[in-house]
Amino acid sequence: MLRLAAALGATATAGFLATDLLTPADPPAAPADPPAAPAGGPQAQAPRLRSSAYRLQPMTAYAPPAYRRAIPPVRQRPFLGFSGVGRSVVLTFDDGPDPRYTPDILETLRRHDCRAMFFVCGEMAVDNQDLLRRMAGEGHVVGNHTWSHPLVPKLRPSRIRDELGSTSEVVERALGAAPLWYRAPYGAWNRYSFEIGAELGMEPLAWTVDTLDWTEPGADAIVRRALDGVAPGAVVLNHDAGGDRSGSVAALRRYLPALLDAGYRVTIPPR
């Protein structure tokens, strides 16, 4: 019992520190992705996995010292940005991995020695696990963006768990570790998604700057929105799948060096 109490205490402390580093804010009012856009590519036909067989190790009195499997606090809103990190920004990419665009984005990040976050859809990840391994191998964070990119508030809790659990299973099989972050498609969260995400050991992350690249406006517009909207601690939303992302690829090549020249440091969450 004493060991269990110590484990719970460590979990509460970790949650407090994470809250101190990250600043929650209300989620965006409008969807960030086009509702009709599929995940894209032939991989979208891959069979969905059931999450019933997927279990994270439960927290017990005999848990190892690093309590990474302990359930974090259940949030009521997602984190939007970071506080106390100086001129740092986080770049995020949703809906992939897509072999048509993700490798070019990874190459641009590698060229500038920057790390980013990739929120992957399970139906894309299951047939592109080599890209998952490349992401992790190059120091990027692989997050959970559900299996099939549904509108989460319209789903039953069991379906939400299936969407998140199946994707976490694919990532864990490929990388040896389950995702620690997740993002709701369209920026649409509900109470069940926060609870199930916490059950699976993940924290919710939204964004501060929407480049609107999902509308395929062209590289010029994406670059302008990224540079005009960025500020210290911002989280920038981009996409590497779900449509024609050639504009997103071209825009990153331009605005990433501009951010670095302006004194920004591109980083990943401290978790």
N, C-alpha and C positions, 0 to 999 in steps of 0.2 A: 504493500500500500504506500509505503514511503517512496519507493521508486516511481510508482505511478504519479504520486503528487508532484515529484520533481519533474517528471516528463510534462505534466500539465503546466507547471510553472514555466518551464523553458519555452513551451509553445506560446503561452500568453506573452512572454517577454519578446519572442521573435515577432509576434503580431504587432506589439507596440512599436518596435523599432521600424518595422515596415511601414506602419502608418506615419511614423515620424519622417521617414524619407520620402514618402509619396503623398501627394495631396489629392484626395478624392474630390470630385465635383460632379455636378449633375450631368447625365448623358446628353448627347446632342438631341435636338428636337426632331430632326429629319433624318431619314435613312441615309447612310453614306455609300450604299451600293445600289445599283438599279435592281428593283425587285424581280424583273424578269430574266436577269442575266444568270445563265448556268455557270457551273464551275469551269466549263470550257474544255475542249479537246476530247479525244476519244476515251480518255480515262474516266470521264463522267459516267460511263456505262458499267464500271466495275461494281460488283455486288457489294452491298452494304454489309458490314459486320454487325453482329449482335454484341452488346456489351455485357451480357449476362455472365460470360465466363471471365470477364476482366475485373480483377480486384487488385487494389493497392494493398500493401501490407498493413494490417491494422496496427494501431498504436496499442502497445501492451506494456506491462510493468517491466518487460525485458527488452524494451526497444533499445537500439544502439544509441550512442551519445549524440549523434547528429540527428535530431528529430525531424527529418525531412518528410516523413510520412505522416506526421501529425496533422490533423485538420486545422487549417488556419481560421481566423475569425471569419464569420459569414458577413460579407459586405451588403450594404443596401444600395450602393451605387458604385460604378466602376471608377478606377483611378483614371484621371485624364492627363496628368503631367507629374513632374518632379519638382520638389522644392529643395533649396539649399545646395544646388549642384553647379552653380555658376553658369557660364555660357556653354551649357551642354544641351544637346537635343537628342531625341531618340527617333530613328527612322524605322517605320514598320511597313510590311508588305503583306497583303491579304490574298487569299483564295488559291494559292499555288499548292505545291510547286508545279510549274508548267515548263516542260523542256524547251518550249519555244522562246521563253523570255527570262525565266529564272537564272539560267547560267550567265546571261549578259549582265544581269543585276549583280550577281555574285562577283563577276569579274571586275565591275566598276568599284564595288566595295573593297575588293582585295587590292586593287591598284592604289587606292587611297588609304589603305590600312585602317578601314572603319568596320565596326560591327553593327549589326542591325537585328531586328526581330522579324521573323516570318511566321505569320499565323496561317497554318495550313489546313486545308479541307481534307478529310480522310479519303474521299473518293479520288482525289488527285494524288495524295501522298502514297496510297497503297501501291500504285504502279510506278512511282518515282522515288523509291526509297534511296536510290543512289544520290539524289539531290538532297534528301534529308541528311544523309551522312556527310555530304559536302558542306551543307550549312553548319552543322555542328562542328565538323572538323576545322572549319575556318573561324570558329569562335562566335557564331551567330546564335541567337536564341530561337528555338523552334517552339511556337505556341499552338494552341488548339483553336480552330475556327469552325468547329462542328464537322460532321461528316458530309452533309449534302447542302449546306448553306441555306437552311430554312429560316422562316420568320419564327423565332423562338417563342414569343408570347402566344402563338396559336397552337403550340404543341402541348400534349399531355406530359406530365412530369416523367413518365416512363420513357417517352420518346426523346425528351431532352437528355436523359441519362444515356440513352442509346447513342445519340448523336455525339455527345462529348466523350463517353466511355470508349466507343469504337475508335475514335480518332486518337485518343490517348494510347490505346492498345497498339495501333500501328506505329506511332512514334516510339513507344517504349521497345517494341520489337526491333525497330531499326537502329535505335540509338542506345538502348540499354537503360534509359531513364525516361520517365513520363514527363509531359510538359508541366511547367510550373505556372504558366500564364494562359489565359484564354480570352477570346474576344467574341462577342455575339454578332452574327451577321446583321448588317444594316444598323448596327448600334442599338438594337432592340433587345433589352434585357427584361427579366422579370424575377420575382422572388425565387422561383424554383431554379432558375439558371444560376443564381448566386449560391443557393444551398448545395446544388449538385456539383457545381464547380469547386466549392470548398471541400465537399466530400472526396473529390478526386484529387485534392491537393493543389488546386490552382487558384490564382488570384486574377480578378477581372481587370483588363486594361482597355480603355477606349482611346481617344485621341484629342489633341488640341487643334491641330491644323489638318483640314481636309483639302487635299490638292484637287479633288474632283476629277482625278484621272480616270475614274470608272466611266465618265461620260465621253471619254475619248476626244478631248478638246484640242489635242495637239500639244507638242512639247512646249511651245512658247507659253501657253496658258498655264501649264503645270508648273513650269519654272517660276513664273510670276507669282502664283499662289503660294508656292513653297517659300520663296524668299520674302514675300510681303507678310506672311502669317507667322513666320518663325520668331521665337523669343526664347530666352533662357528657360530651360525645363520643359520645353514643348515636346509633344509626341506627334509626329507627322505621319499621316495616313497615305499610303501608296498601294498599288496593286501589281502583282506579277502574274495574274491569271484572271479568268472570267470574261475575256473579250480580247480585242486587239490592244495589246499593251506595248506596242512598239513606241508609242509616244511617251509612256512611262519610262521605258529604257533610255530613250534619248534624253529625256528631261533630267534623269538622275545624273547622267554624265556631265550635265551643265551645272545644275544647282548644287551638287555635292562639293565640288572644288570651290564654288562661290561661298558656301557656308564656312568651309575651312579657312578660306582667305579672310573672311570677316571675323575670324577669331573663335568660331564655334568649335566645340569638341563633340563629335558624334559618338554616343555611348550606348550602353545597354543597361537595363535595370539592375540595381544592386542586389536583388534577391538571388 
